[in-house]
């Protein structure tokens, strides 16, 4: 069976690297995690941004606490998917600086993989409304970004918007 080691009386699931997604906004950062079986995602928290140093320190603590292997960073490309915007450049620079902070605070920095975040905030608002939930949609948007990335990886979809390696 795919996804399992061994075949016999006792089958143990194949664990995969844990991922964390971030949906970076000007005032908040939505954060989500997947489980180690890649069965689903969980909105973790919404970080209200205070300072770059404090934000990066908090995110680095989460990377360690949850034993995250890679970070999926939502990238706001143009609505038509044909290019990058000023906001895209801002997110790429933010991620580059976070990578520098990781190298300073962590034993091992994690790769940052950029992924298309178009329409995730709108989809998160709809999902929350349908579920009768209130509150910031940023963590739900991060979970949707992470789900899209995981589905694409399972299909061996080569799409992507680049990455920063440690």
N, C-alpha and C positions, 0 to 999 in steps of 0.2 A: 504494500500500500504506500502511496506517495505520502511523504511527510512523517513517516515512522521509521525508526531504526529497528532492525531485527524483524523476524517473522516467526511466530510460534505462539506459545501459550501466553507469554507476557510481552506486550508491545508497549514501548515507551515513546511518547511523542518527541519529535525532533524539535528542540528549542532553537529559536532564531534570535539574532541580535535584537536587543531592545532599542526602540527608536523614540525620539522626542520631537514633536513638531512645535514650531513657534509661528504665531501670526503677529508680526510686529507692526504696531501702530504708533502714532505720535505720542499718545498718552498712556497706552496700555499694551501689554504683550499677552496674547492668549497662548496657553501651553497645554499640550496634550501628550499622552503616552500610548503606546501599544502594549499588548501583552506579549510574552515571549513565545507564544504559539502562533502569533499573527492572526488571531481569530477576531480581534476587534481593537477599538481605540477607546480611550477614556479622556474626556476633557478634565484636565488636572486643576488648573487655576488660571486666574487673570491677575497678572502682575501690573500694578499701577506704577508707571515709570517715575523714578525720582531723580536719579543721576546715572550716568553711564556706568560709573564704577559700582554703585550699589546694584544696579540691574544685572550687570555681568556677574558680579559675585553671587547673587541669588541664583541665576541660571546655572552657574558652575556647580553650586551646591546640589542642585537638582540632578545634574548629570551624574555626579558621584552617588547621590542617595539612591537613585533608581538604576544605576549601572547601565547607563545609556551608551550605546555603541556609536550612533550617528544621529545628527540633527537634521530634520527636514525643515527648511525655512521657506515659508510662503513668499512668493515673488510676484509683485503686482505688475504683470505685463499689460500691454495695451488691450483694450476690450476685444479687439479683433484678432488678438494673438499674433500680430505681425511685427511686434517689436517692443522695445523697452521705452520706459518713460523716465522722467526725473525721479519719480518715486522708486522705480526699479533701481536706479543708481544709488539712491539713499540706502535702500535695503542691502544692496551688495556691499557698500562701505560699512554699514553697521555690522554686517556679518564678518567682514575682514577684521574690524576692531575687536569683535567678540572673540575671534580666533586668537588674536594677540593676547587677550585677557586669559583665555583658556591656557595658553602656553605658560603664563605666569602663575596661575592659581592651581592648575591640575597637574598630576603626574604625567597624564597623557591627554592631549587635546583630541577632540572628536571631530571628524569631518562634518562639514556643513554642506548639505545638498539642497540646491534651490529647486522649488517646485511651483508650478502655476497655481496661483491662488484666486484666479478670476471667479467671481460669483460666490465664493465660499461664505462671505459675511451675509449676503442676502439669503443663501440657503440655510445658514445657521439661524437667522431670524425666523424663517418659515418653520424650521424644525422645532424651535423653541415654542413658537406660537401654537403649533399643532399638538405639542406635548403639554401645553399649559404651563410652561416654565417662564420665569422672569429672570432678569439679570443680564449682565454683559454677555454678548454672544461670542466674544473673542476666543475663549477656550473651545467652544463648539466649532468655530471656524477652523481652529488649529486641528481639531480631531478630523474634520472633513478633509483638510489638506493631507493629513497623515493617511487616512483611508484611501484617498485617490492614489497616493504614492505606493502604498502597499498593493493595491489592485494592479497597478501598472507593473510592479516588480513581479508579481505572480504570473502575469501574462508575458513576461520578458519584453515589455514595452520599452524601447530605448529612449523615449521622450525624456527631456530634461532641460534644465536651464543653467547647467554648470554646477560646479562645486568648489569648495575650498578645502584642501587637505592639510592636515597638521604638518 
